[in-house]
Amino acid sequence: MTLSRSSHAAVSVVVDPGPPPHTAPWDLQLRGPLDPAVLEDVLGELACGDPGRAGWQHRLLRHGPDHHTLRFIQRDGAIAASVVGRIADLLTEPAVTDRPLVPAQCAVLTRPARHRYEAVFIESAVPLDAGVVREALHTVVAAHPQLRSRLDTLGGRLTGQATAADGQDPLAQGEFTDEADFAAAVASISDTLDAGNGVQLRALLARDCRTAGPRADRLAVIVHQLAVDAASWRILIDDLTTALGAAAAGNPVRPRRVPDPLTDWVGELRDLAHDPDEVRHWALVADRRARTLGARSSAAVTRSGDASDTAPAPAWDSGPGHERHIDLTVDEDLTERLTQGLARRLALTAGQVLTGAFALALARWQRVDEVGFDVRSDPRAGHRGLRRHVGRLTDVHPVHLTLDPGLDPLGQLAAVAGPLAAAAGQAAGGAGFGACREWNPDPLLRDALRELAPAPACLILHGPDELLPGSAQPVPGSAPSRPAHRLEARVQVVGGRLRLGLDWVPDPAEGITDTSVAALADLLREILGELAEAANAPIPSVFRATPQQSALYRGSDAQPGTGRHVEQLVWVWHGPLDVERFTAAWQSVFDCETVLRTAFTGGPEPQLMVHSRVSPEITVRVRRGDDGELSALLERDRLRGFDLRCPGPLRLTLLGSEGSPLEGAASPTRIVLTYHRALLDTWSAHILLREFHRAYLAGGSLPGGERRPDLRDYTAWIAAQDLEPVRGFWARSVLPADAASRPARPGGATGLTGVGRSRLRLDSAETIRLARWAGMWGIAESSVLQAVWAMLIHRASGAAGPAPVCFAVTAPGRGIPLDGVARMLGPLRNSLPMSVEVDPAGTLPHLMRQLRDHTLDMAAYEWVPADWIRPPGRRGTGTDPAATVIVFEDPPHPVEGLEGELAAQGIRAEFSGAVPARSVLPIGLLAHHDSAGGLVLTGVYDRDVLGDEAAAELLMQSALLLRELPLWAGESTTVADAVKLLEGRAVPSMAEVSGADGDPLLTLRAADQEQAGTICLVPPPGAPATCYDLLAHTYAGPQELLVLTGDADRARPALAAHGTGRSLLLGGFSGAGALACDLARRIGADGGRPPRVVLAGAYADEEDRARDLARAIEEATAADT
């Protein structure tokens, strides 16, 4: 007995370990409508292949119409907890009802109704029994929901409702006397496919009646294109072969039931269709395709000589209009160099390397530098749950690449490594293109993507699971009579060898002829051979990244989505703004500054490559809201980040006012310059702004060529330095192991997320007074700020006497003896460790002079990366002993000296300073002087470590000391005297910095009362912890709600502490049962009481499934309260 999966009623299972010692099989409490046949099916499925399980005996105790207990009878040993959990998963598995069409299926429906099928046949040396074949076909159809779903074209979905296919014989029988006869019989069967009535698979058992040659009966499987693609065929044929063998032996195979992941995948794609980055990517590709497709050069290339590393096997049809074929094979050694060695070196997948090689060959063939083509690849590799899904998922997506004609093939491939890595968008197989085409809310974009003309050429990347078994062959003529692309290239690695094929229909008007395609085959051989031979050769135009850049590039916190290392400058443009001239001015700056055309090549040792031509990304938006809207826009822009493998480490956003054109002077325009600190620092950004304004004033053109020195000169200078003095200095300056580093006392979790920013300002009079007072002691304002921060850290540590403190300070990195470095662009700013002993009885001037002297000592080594400074054992990301960093920097003003020229054109630029980036360290204190002469202090902090109120208090105390000390502090003022200024103000608190392994348990909601108990929610495999967010609102019980977010073994001790009596319960959606029951067993094995496990169906609607799980937990815990 089990729960009916055809019912929409809420179903749930409670697994009860029973009384101590918990050695008996665990009971399953079932609530919901029951179907005995399905229970037997579930138990049979679990027993399949394990004769020892076939004898499981059970009883079903009926407590009411929708309440039963499934109890197993003890045999030799108890049933494993994970098996009980798997039974619970299958019992709560939701019914397969409506499922949306995926984008690839939507594309099928735009084709003519004729030829919407594919067919494959297998030959049998012995006659096949029709009854055996029929039984095997029913088994295969039962295993794959797509094959028994009905197409609802009005709703754009597939439904699992009863269809005309139920009870219909899927098998037809016939005879054939030749290949044409066989193909005609298959075509006639294809006419009976009817997706609208759920007939998506038919088969033909054809008896071989040929009079000459070897004879073998054939079993042809004909499937609607909605239900099959290359990967699906492999699954279908394997399953059919297994089912045929089992049915012939009298042991019918139970269909292997797999959880249906399609709904979740489609949900992800629908979200992606609204993602601004994904939408922007495909809109740009479509625009470039539309602009260049018409100007494509004709492929009029003569055939070159053969190469020795590949073996062409041409198979050309002779008749006009028929599809032609050429097949190539690359030997194992060259295949390994290309798909493993070169791919690893460029941090690309094998498919991306082969896509790049095809682009290089296509560009040579068409004699162009900008090449566009389509790619067809399978998205299953990016979604584990889809690996055994039968149905059409594979779709085409456009690719557009610009190649540098001045480089050899290896250099060209390295130059487009970033664009290649990003070419498919954020979803595997380029599925985001189809998602935006079908589901983006903008009808204009949907139309533009749907109307995008196919490229002349398409590259098909076949995965390892898309190869038909040796016994299966495609039925000739079962594909569409004329492909959408004039030329198709097939790529697949089989048995360690790269196989390539070219298929084409001659079209002389487009330059597609036998001769020209043969020339493309030659070019492919040449390109692949050159790339393989140069796989370990130096890449031209590539130079080594600085150690700071390498560490940042390897760190995950530099990736898009984190918001770290992304900084922004916001300024206001008063007066008319010519967008075309604005764009031309920035293009001129990009042409002159190599750093703006630089990208990482990836690989184990990150390198940098300068590209010859890069266009700036400039977006124009209309600003309708207030400053809150601007803050949200800045945050989204920060989180978008940058793909460092693509050139162009900055972008610009123009925010005009609604109803006021940028060209007019009626209202100001806000401009946001966003850049990544892996290639630019704040100083560089200000220099760039100055260059841009000069170019704008000159009509959009910056005189001169490339600026030197650039990053290439800087890295060469670093490589030439003698490291012995560096090591000696930092060995003497190693930070004390017991140095305090936190400016706040230890506290609990803040419960906050994201990055916070707080700002205070000393007015010009206070700033002047501070500067004069600092000058009395022969120090700079930065040393005063460092002393104030050191006193705050010492105060928070609670030390009563002398104690070391440490923090990080930044150096501009431009004090090195390299001519022109002050105006050089690059990430030269460096963070260095600072430590000092703070003695409450010592004088304040002495503390400040210590800090000054240490700063001067470090000046000669300000270029040294922090990882070289740390002692062994403290190297790598996350090993910095400092918890805070101080940045005191006054970069050059962007328009100083240009105000008059701007005013003459009616323009005024107003700068409010940088929006600082989120640092690696949890707290950053930034200081700079504004245009009015005031000192601006900005705190940037991780809100999960430091709360907003605590951050504001720290900034307030810093400003208080900076304001008050110049008023009365003298030569004999002690540190203790200075700290007395803070009497009456509390020491803020901060949480511990999260380590690499976070807490495996996340508190979703605290308990309403003491001794209320704990409910730990276990996400199903592959589901995020956020899947239970709605439960905090739908479940009204008083218990504490936790979510398992990490390793169950690490969570076990904490959960066991809750497991006294019946106070702990594990819960989850269908799919979490096996994991939850195994976790319960482990808690019992540790000496605790195994908790009960509550499972409810994981329905598609988030609110419905949250309510169902809440109801199931309420019923399970009703007796506890």
N, C-alpha and C positions, 0 to 999 in steps of 0.2 A: 504494500500500500504506500502510496506517496501522494504528493500534492500535484494536482492537475496543472500542467504548464499551459493549457489552453485557457485557463481561467484568469481573469483580471483581478480576482479577489486577493486581498492581502494574505500572505502566507508567512509563517515563521517556524523556526525550530529552536528548542532549548535543549542543549546537551547537558545532562546532569551526571557528574561523576559518582553520585550516590554516597552512601555512608562509608566511613573508614573500614578497612584499609584501602578501599578504592581499587581492588583487584578484579572485581566483576566488570563485565562489559558495561559501558556507559549507556544510559537510556537516552532516547531522543523523544522529547515532547513535541508533538506535531499539532499545529493550529492552522486550520484552513481546509478547503475542500479536498477530498482524497480520491485517488484513482489507483486501485490495486495493481493494474497492469503496469503502470509507470514505476511503481515501487519495485516490482520484479525486474523491470528493465534496468533500473539503477543498480540493484544488487548484482544483477547479471553482468552489467558493464564492469563493475569493480572486480568481479570474480573472473572476468575474461582473461585467459592466459595463466590463471593460477588455480589448478585443480583443488588445492587445499582450501580455497575459499568457497568452492561451489557448494559445500555442505553446511554453510552458515544456517543455523536455525534461529528463528525469531518468532515472537508473539506480538500480536497487535491488540492492545487493550483500548477499548472504546469507552471514552468518558462522556461523549456527547457527539452531536452531528459533525462538529468541526474541531474536535479535540481528541487526540489519540496518543498513545505511548508506544513507541517501537522499542521492544526489549529483546536483546540477543541472549540466547541461551548459552551458558558457559560450556565450552568444549576444551580442547587442549590449548590453554592459554587464552588470555583476553584479546579481543580485537584491538588493534593498535589505535591510539587516540587520533592519529592523523587520518586513518581510514574512516573513523566515525565522523571526523570533521569533513572529509570529502563527501560522505553520504549527505551530511547536512547541506553542503554546498549544492549538490545536485538536486536535493529536494526543494531548495529555495530558488533554484535557477529560474529566472523569469521566463514567461512564455515568449516565444518569438512571434511577434505580431507585425506591426508595421515597421518597415525599415526604409530610411531615405535612400534615394538614388545617389550614388557617388558621382563626382564630376565626370569620370571616365564613362559611366553609363549614360549620363546626360548627353555626352558627345556622340555615343552610338546612335541615339534616337534622332540625331540631326541628319543621319545618313539616309539614303533611300532604303525603303523597306526590303528590297531585294538584296540578297547577299548579306543579311544580318545573321550569318551563322558561320561557324567553323567546324571542321570535321577531321577526325583522326581515325585511323584504322589499325588493328593489330591482326596478324596472321597466325593461324593455328595449324600445326602439322597434323593434328587429329581433329576429326569433326567435333564441333561444339554442340552440346545438347541445348536446345532452345529453353527448356525449363531451367537449367542451370544458369544460363545467361540472364534469363528474366529475373531470377532470384538475386543474382549478383547486382543487376541494375537497380532493383528496389533497395538493396542495401546501400549502394552508393548515393542514391537520391535521398534516402533517409538521413544520411550522415551530413549532408550539406544543405542548409536552409535555402540558399540561393536557388537551387535546382527545383525546389517545390514552391517558390514564391510567385505571386501573381503581380503583374505590372499594372499599376494604377496611373495612367498617363496624366489624368486630370490633377491628381494630387502629387505627382512627381515622386512616387514612392513604390516600394514593393510591399505586399501584404502577405502575411502568413495564413490568411483565411482559407477555408476549404475551397478548392478549385476544381475545374474540369479535369485536371490531371489526376486527381485522386481516383484510384481504381482503373485508370486507363492503362492499357498495355503499352509499355515503353518500347517494345521490340517489334520490328517488322522483319519479315524473312523474304528472301528473293534469290536470284541467280545472276551471274554475270559471265559473259563470254569473252570480254576484252576490257581494257582500261576505260574506254569511252563508255561502255555499257555500265561499268561500275560507278563511274562519276555521275552518269545520268540517274542511276538508282538513288545515289546519295542525295543528289539535288532534289529529286522528287520527295524524298523523306523530309528534307529541310523545309518544304512547303507546309508541312504539318506542324511545325513549331509555332507556338502561339503564346508569347509572353503574357498577353492580356488574360489568358485563361490558365496560366501557370504551367504550360507545356514548354519547358526550356531545355529538355533533353530527350532525344529519341535515339534509337539504335537500329542498325540494319545488320542482320546475320545473313551474309551473302555467300551462297554455295558456289565454289569455283567450278565452272563448266567449260573452261578453256580446253581446247583439243590438243594444244601443243605446249611443251615446256612443263616445268614443275607446277603443281597445283596446290593451292592452300585456301581453305575457307577464310573469309575475312569478317571481322566484327568491326563495323564502323560506328563510331559514336559521334552524333551530330548535336551540337549545343548552340543555343542562341548566344550571340556575342555579348549580351548583357551578363551572361553567367560564366564567361570563360576568358582567360588571357593565357599567356605562355606559362606562367607559374601554375595556374589552375590546371592546365592539361597534365602537368607532371603529377600533381596530387590525384587527379581523377584516374589516370591510367594506372598509377600504383595501387590505388584503392580497388579499382576494378579487377586488376590482376589478382590481388589477394582474395577478393570476394569470389572470383571464379574458381580459384583453387580450393577454397574452403567449401563452397557449395558442391563442387564435384566430389569432394571427399565425404559429403554428408555432414559437415560441421559448419553450418552457416555462421558467418562472422557478424557479431553485433556491431552496428555502426559506432565508430569512435566519436563520442560527443565532445565537442570542444566548446568552451564558452564563446559566445558571439561578441567579438570586440568591435564590430562595425559601428555600432551606435556611438561608442566613445570616440572612435577615430573620426567619424563624421562631425561630432561635436567639436573636436579639436580643429578640424578644417574650417568649420563655420566661424569659430573664434578667430582663426587666422585670416579669414576673409575680411575682418574688421581691423586687423592689426595695421597701423599706419606704415610700419617699415615694410611689411610684406606687400601691401598695396602699392607703395612707392616703387618698390623694386620692379614689379610686373608692369606698372604703368610706364616706367622708364624704358624697359625692354621693348614693350609694344610700340612706344613712340619711335625708338631707334629702328625697329624693324620696318615700321611704316615709312620712315624717311629714306631708308637705304634700299629697300627691296626693289623699288622701281629702277634704281640706278645701278643694279647689279651688273657686273661685266659678264659678257657671254663667255662660256667655258670653251674656248677654242684653243686647245692645247694639244700639241703633238705628243705621241707616245714616246717615252724615253726608254732607255735600255733596262734590261732586267738586273736585279740585284741578287746576290748569292745567298742572302740570309733568309729569304722566304721562297716558298714554292707556289707560284700561281697555278690554278687549275681552272682555266676558263671553260664555262659551259654556256655557250651562246645559242639562243634560239635563232632560227634563220628568218622566220616570217616577220614582216613589218607589223609594229603595234604590239607584239608579244613581249612579255617581260624577259629580260636577259639577266644572267647571273655570272659573277666572277667570285671565286673563293680563293683566299690566301691563308697560309698557315705560317706562323712564326715559331721558331724552335724554342725549346724550353729555356735555354740559357738567356736568350734575348728577352723572352717573356718575363723571366724572373727579374732581369735588370729593369725592365720598364714598370711592371706592376708592383714590384716590391722595393727594389733599391731606389729608383727614381721617385716613386710615390712617397716613400718614407723621407727622402731627402727634402722634398718640397712640401711635406706635410699635407699631401693630397691622397685621396683614395685612388685605387687602380682605375675606377671608372672615370674619375676626373682627369687623370693623366691621359687616358685614351681619348677623352673628349677634347682635350687640348691638342693632342696629336692630330686628330681629325680636323680640327679648326685650322691648324697650320697647313695641312695638305689642301684643304678646301680653299684657303686664301691664296696659295700658290696657283692652284688650278684656275681660280677665277681672276687672278692677277689683281687682288685687292688687299688692303690692309685692315679693312673693317668687314668682318664676316658674320653672317647670321644663318642659323640653321635650327632645326627642331631636334629635340632629344626625347626618346621614349625609354623610360626605365621604371622598374617595379618599386612601389613604395613599401612593400612588405618588409624589406630589410630594416627600415626605420621604425617599425612597430611590431614588437615581438608577438603580440597576440594575433597578428594577421598572417603569420607564417603559413598556416594551413587553411586559410580562407579561400574558398572557391567562389569566384565572381570576378567581374572585370574591374580591376583597380588601376591598371596601367594606362597612363595617358601621356600625351605629348606636352612638352613645355618649350617655349622659345629660348634660345641662347644667342647672345650678341656679344662679340668680343672684338676689341681693337688691338691689333698686333703692331709691334715696333719693327719696321722693316730694316732697321740698322743692326739688328741682332741676329745671331745664329739661332737654330731651332731650340737649343737648350736655353739660351737667353730669352727668347720669345716665350717659351713655356714658363720659365721662372717669373717673367714679367706679368703674366696673366694668372699666376697661381692664386692670387687673392680673388679676382673675378671668377675663376673656375670654381673655387670653393664656395662662393656665394651664388653661383649661377642658378642653382635649383631652389633658391629661397630657403625658408626655414623648415620646410617639410620634405621628407625623403621622397625621391622620385619626382621632385618638382610639383607635388600635389597642390601646393599653394596657388599655382597658376589657375588650375581648374576651379579651386575654391573661390578665388576672386572673380573668375569668369561667371560662375553660377550664383554666388551668394553675396557679393559685395553690395552694400546698400545704394551705391551710386549707379543709377541706370546707364549713365553715359560711359562709365568705365566698363560695366558689364558688356555693353554693346561693342565698345572698342576691342575688348579681348575676344568676344565671340566672332567679330568680323575680321579678326587678324588673319590675313592670308597665310596659308601654309608656306613655309620656306621651300625652295626647290629641293633641298636635301634634308634628310632625317637620319639621325644616328640612333640606332637601337642598341641599348646596353643590356644584354641578356645576363641575368644572374646565374649562379651555378645550379639553381633549382629549376631553371627554365628549359633544361635540355630534356627532350622526350626520351623515355626508355628506349633501349635498342630495338625492342619488338614493335614499336609504334612509329607510324609515318603519317604525315598530313595527307589528306585526300586532295589530289590535284584539282584545282579549280574551286576549292571551297572558300578561298579568300575573295575579297572584292575584285571585280574584273580589272579595275584600274586603281592603283593606290593613290592616296591623297598627295603623296610626294613623288616627284619625277625620279628621284634617286634616293635609295635607302642603303645605309651601311649598317651591317650587323657585326657586333663585337661580342665575343664570349671566350672565356678561358676554360678549356676542357682538357683534363689530364695534364695540366701544367703547360699547355701550349695555347698560344693566342690564335684564335680563329677569327678571320674577318671575311665578310662577304659583301659584295655590292650587287644590288638588284635595281634594275632601271627599265623604264619603258622609253624607247627612243623618241626624242622630241627635238628635231633639228632646229626648230625655231628658237629653242632655248639653249642650244649648244649641247644637248644630251644625245650623243651618238655613241656607237660602239667604240669608235676611235678615241673620243674624248674621255669616256669613262675608263677605258684601258689606261689612258694617261693618268687619270686620278689614282688608279690602282698602283701604278708605278710610283707616283708621288707618295702614297701612303707607305709603300715599302721603304722608300728612301727616308722619309721622316722618321719612321719607327727605327730604322737602322741607325740613323744619325743620333737619335736620342738615346738608344741603347748603348752605342759606343761611347757617348759623352756622359753617361750616367754618373760617373765619378769625377768628371772634369770640372775645373773652376768655372763658375758662372760669370759671364762677362757683366760689367757694370754693377757688380755686387761687392759690398764691403762689410766688414764685421761690425755688428752693433756694439755699442758701449756696454760695459758690464751692467750699468744701471738699467739700460734698455732691455738687455737679455733677461734680467731678473724680473722686470715688470712684464715682459711679453709672456714668459713662462707661467707667471702667476695667474690663477683663475680670476682674481679680482680685477684684472685689466680687461676682461671680456665684456662684450655688450650685455646689458641687463643688470650690471652691478652698480652703475653710477659712479664708480671710483675712477680717479685719474682723469675725469672729464671736467674741464673748467670752462667758464663762460664769461665773456665781457659784454656788458649791455651799455649801449649809448643811445642818446636821443639826437636825431638829425632834424634840425630846424631849418625849414626852407624847402625849395623844390628838389626833388630827387629823380634823376633820370635813370630808370632801371637798366636800360641798355648800356648807358655809359658806366653805371655802377658795375655791371657784369663784366664789361670790357676791362675796367680798371683791375678787378680781381684776377681776371685771366692773365693780364700783364704781370701781376705780382706772382702768380703761379709759374709763369714762364721764366721769371728771373730767379726764383728761390727753389733750389732743388729739394729742400726738405718738404715742400708741399707736393712734390711729385715722388715721394719716397714711400716705400712699403716694405714690410717684413716678408721674407721669403718662406718663413716657417722652418721646419726641420729640427733636428736635435740641437743644432747650434744656430740660433737665430742670426740671420744676416739681413742687410738692407739693400734695396735695389732702387735706383733712380729711374723713373719712367720718363720717356721723352715728352709726352703730352698728357696733361690731366686737366679736366675742366672743373671749376669750382661748383659746389652744390649750393644753389641760392634758391630759397623758397620765399614766396610772397604770400602773406596771410593778412586777413582782415581781423583787427582786434576789436571785439565788441564789448568785452567786459572790463572789469576793474583790475587792480593789482593782483587779486586772487587768481584771476585767469592767467595772468602773466606768470605767476609762481608755478601754477600747474603745468603750463607750457614748458617752462624751464626744466622742471623735474622730469617730464616725459622726454625731453630732448637729452637730458643727462643720461637717463636710463637706456635710451636708444644706443648710446655709446658709438664705438667705431670698430669696424673690422680692420685690424691693423695689417692684414694681408692685402688690403686694397689701398692704393695711393690716395692722398687727400686727407690729412689729419685734421681738417677743419671744415666747417660749413657755416652758412649764414642764413638767418631768417629775418625778413623784413616784415614788420608789423605795422600796417597802415590803419588809419581810423576809418570806420564805416562811413561811406558817403563822401570821403575826401580822397581824391586820387593822389598817388605819391608824387606825381609831377607838379602838383600845386603846392602852395605854401600855406594853405589854410590851417593845417594841424601838423604837429610833429610826427615823425616816424621813429618808432623804436627799432633798433637793430641788435640782434643777438649773434655774437660770434662764439661758436662752440668749438673747442679744440681738445685734443688728447695730449696728455703730458708725456706720452712715450716719444713724441717727436717735437713737441713745442713746450716751452715754459711761459710763465707770465711775461717775463721780459721780452721774449720773442714775439708774443702776441701784440704787445704795444708797438714794437718796431714794425710789424706787419701793418698795423693800422696806420702808422705814419706813411709807409710806402703806398698804401692804398690811397690815402688822401692826396699824396703827390700825383699819383697816376690819374685820379679823378679830375684834379685841377688841370692836368695836361690833356684833358679830353679823352682819357681812358687808356693811355699808353705810358708805360714807365720806361725811360730811356736806359740803354745799356743792355748787356746780356746777363748770363748767369752770374750771381754774386759769389764771390769767394772771400774769405774761407767759408766752407760749409762743413757738414757733418763728416764728409770723407777726410777733410784735413784734420778735423778734431780727433777722430778715431786714430788717424795715423800718428798724431802728436802723442796721444795716450800710449799707443803701442811702443813708442820710442823711449818712454820714461824708465829710469832706473828705480826699481821697486825696493831696493835695500833701505834707503833712508825712510821710505814710507813705512816699511815694516818696523823699523826701529822706533820711529815716533809713536806709532799707535800701540806698540808693545808697551811703551812707557805710560801710555794714556788709557790703558784698559779700564773699563768701568768696574767699580767694585761690585762684587756679587751681591752684597747686601744693600745696595743703594736703593733708596725709596724713589718711586717714579710716578706715583699717583697723587694728583692734587686734591683728592677727596677721600674720605674714609670709606672702608668697605661697607657695602649695603646690599640689599636684595635686588632682585630683578625689577627693572623699570616697567616691564609690560609694554614697552613701546618698540616701534620698528622704524627703519629708515634713517635718514641723516637729518640732523638739526643744525640750524644756524642762528647765532645770536650776535647782535652788534651794539657797540657803544662808541661814543665819540668824545674826545677831549677837544674843547673849543680851541681856537687859535691862540688865545691868551694863555690858557693852561699848557698848551703844547710848547709855546715859546719859553714859558717859565721852566718847564721840564728840561728843555734842551740846554738852557743857560745853566741850570743847576748841575746837569750831567757834565757840562764843560768844565765846571769848577773842579771836578775830580779827574779830568782828563779822559773821560769816557764818552761813548755815544749813547743815544737814547736806547738802542737795542740792548746794551749791557744792563741798563736800569730795568728794562722789561724782563730780562733773564733773571736778574736778582729777585724781582718781585715774584716771578714764577717759582724760583727755587725756595723762597720763604713759604709760599703756599703749599708746596709739596712737603716741606719739613713739618709744617704745622699739621697737615693731614696725617702724617705718619705717627704722630703722638710722641715723638722723641723729645726727651727733656734736655739732652745735652747735644754735643756735636754729633752729626750724622751725615753720611754722604747722600746726595740726591742726584738724579740723572734725568735728562730729557734730551730730545734731539733739537738741533738748530739747523737752519738751512743756510747755505752759502751760495752766492750767485753763480759760481763756477766760471766766471769770466775774468778772474785775476791771474790767468796763466799767461806765460810769455808766447802767445801766438798772435801775430799781427792781424788786427781787424776783428779779434774775437768779441769785442764789446758790442759790435753791431751784427754778430753772427746769430743766425736762427738755429734753435735746437733745444733739446732738453738738458741744458747745462746746469740748472739749479740742482743742488745736491744736499742731501740730508746727512748730517754728521752728529755723532754722539757727544754730548757735553755732560760732564760731571763735576761737582764741586762739593766740598764739605761745608755745611751750614752750621755755624756755631752761634747759638743764641747770645753768648757773651761776647762774641766778636763784633767788630764795628761793621756798619753797613758799607762805608766806603771801601773797606778791605775786601768784602765779599764782591762788590762790583768790580774792583780792579782785578781780582782773581779771574772773574769771568771774561773781562776784557783781554787779559794776557793769554788766556787759553784760546780765545777767538783769534788773536793775532798769530799764535803758534800754529793754529790749524789752517791759516790762510794759504800757506804754501802747499797744502795738500787738499784743497777744497774740491779737487776733481776726483779724489779717490772714492770709489764706490763703497757703500757701507758694508757690503759682504766681505770686502778685503780687510775690514777693520776688526770685525768680530773674531774672537778667538775660536779655535776648532771646537765643534760641538754646538756653536751658536750661530751657524751659518744657515742661510735659506730663509724662505718666507715664513713669517710668524715667529722668528727667533729674536727680534729686537727687544732688548731689556727695557727700553724706554717706552712709556705709555703715551707720551705727548710730544708734540713738535711745535716749535716757535718759528714763525716765518715773519721776518721784518724786511720789507722790500719796497723800494720806491723806484719802479721802472720808469723809463723815459715817457714823457707825456706825448700822446699820439699826434697832437696838432700844434705843439709848441712852435712858434715862429711861422705857422701857416694861417693863423687866425685872420690876418688881413686879407689874404688872397681868397679865403673862403667867404669872408664878409662881402667882398666885392662881387661875388656871385649869389649873394643873398642866403648864404649857408652859415649855420653855426652848429658846432658839435659839442654836446654836453655829455661828459663822462662821469658815471657814478661809481666806477671801479669794477673789480672782478667779482663774480660769484664763485667763490673758491671751490675747488674740487674736494671730494671726499677722500681723505687720506687713508693710507694703510693703517696708521696708528689711530686709536679710537678717539683721540682729542687733538685738535690743532688750534693754536692761537696765532692769528694773523694780524699784522699791524702794517699800516701804510699811512702816508700823509695825503689828504685830499687837496683839491685845487684851492680851497679856502684857507689852507694852512693848519687844519685840525688833524689830530692823530686818531685814526679810526682803528678800533679793535674789533676783530671778528672771531667768534668761536665757531668751529666746525666740529661736530661730534656725532658719534654713533648713538642713537637714542636708546638702543638696547643696553648700552653701558652707562650713559649719563642722561638723566631726565632733563626736560626743558627748564624746570625751575632751578635745578642744581647747576646747569650750564649758565643760566643767567646770573646766579649768585656768584659763581667763579669769576665771571667777567666783571661784575660789579665790584668785587673785592680787589681785582687787579687794577681797575680804574681808580678806585678809592686810594690805593697806595701811590699810584702814579700822580694823582692830584695833590695829595697831602704831604708826601715826603719832601718835595721841593720847598714847601712853606716853612719848615722848621728843622729838618734833619741836618746835622753837622758832622764834623770829623769824628766826634766821639759817640755819635748815636749808634747804639748797638742794634743787632738784629732783633733782640727781644723787645727793644723800645719801638721799633718799627711795627712789629706784629701786634703791639698793643692797640694800634689803630683799628684792629679788627675785633676788638673786644665787643661782645654783644652780638656778633654775627656768627652764625653756626657754620661749622665745617660741612660742606655739602657731602653727599654720599654718592657712590657709583658702584655699579655691579661689576662682578668679575668679567674679564674679557673672555669671550667664548673661544674655546680651543678648536682644534681641527675636528674633534668629535663632539658634537653638541649633545645635549640631554636627549636620551632616546624617548623621553616622555614629555609631551607638550600638554600644558594645562589648557583645556578648552573652556572650562568653567569651574570655579571654585565651589566647594560644598556650601549649601545654605545653612547647615547646622553641624555641630560636632557629632561624631559617630554616625554620620549619615551614610557612610560607605563610599566606595569608589567604583566607577565604571570605566574600564579601559577599552577604547575603541580601536580595533585592528583593521587597517586598510587592506583591501584585497590586493593581491600582487599586481603591480603596475599602476595602482591608483594612488593619487597624492593624499597627504594627510588632510588637505582641505576638503576632501569629499564629505567630511562629517561636520563642516562648519554650521550647517543649518540645524543640526541636532541640538545645539546649545539653546535654540529658541523653541524647537518643537517638543523637546522633552522637559516636562515640568517637575520631575522628581528632584529631591534635595541632594542627591549624591554628587560627589566631585566627578567631573568628566575629564578624562585624560585621553590622548591620542598617541598611539605608538608611532614614532617617527624615525626610529633607528633600529639598531640591532636588538632583536628580542632577547638575546642572551644578556646584554647589558641592562635591559629593563627588568629582567627577572627578579633580581634581589629587591628592587624598589616595590615591585608588584607583590612579591611575597610578603612584604611588611604590611600590606593592606589586607592580606588574605586570612584574617582571623574571623572565625565564624562564617557568616554568609555576607561579609561586608565587601568582597571583591567580586566583580562580574566582568567577563569579557564579552564584547559585542561587536557586531559588524554587519556589513552587507554580504550578500551571497558571493562566495569566492574567498572569503576570509576564514572559512570554517576550519580548513586543514591546519592553517598556521595558528589560529587561536586555540584549537584543541591540543596541538602539540605543545604550545606554550603552557597551557593548563597542566598537561602531563609533567612538564619539566618543573613547574612550581611544586607539584606533588612529590616528585622525585627528590627535591631539595628538603623535604620534610614538612612542607606547608600543605594546606588543604587545596586541592585543585578547584579552581573557580568554575562556576557554570559558564556556558557559552551560549549567547543568544544571537541568532542569525535571522535576517529578513531579506526579502528579494531586492536585488539591485535594479529597480526599474529605471527607465530612461528619464522620467521626470524627477528632478532633484527634490522638489518639495514632497512629492508622493512617497519617495523612498525614505526620506527623513521621517515623515509621519508614520510610515509602517514600522520602521525600526523603533521609534519612540513608543509606539503602541505595544510592540513585542516586549520591550524592556519593562514597561509599566506592568504588563501581565506577569512577567517573570518575577518581578520584585514586589508584587502586591502582598505576598505572604510574609515578606520581610519587615513590613512597616506596621 
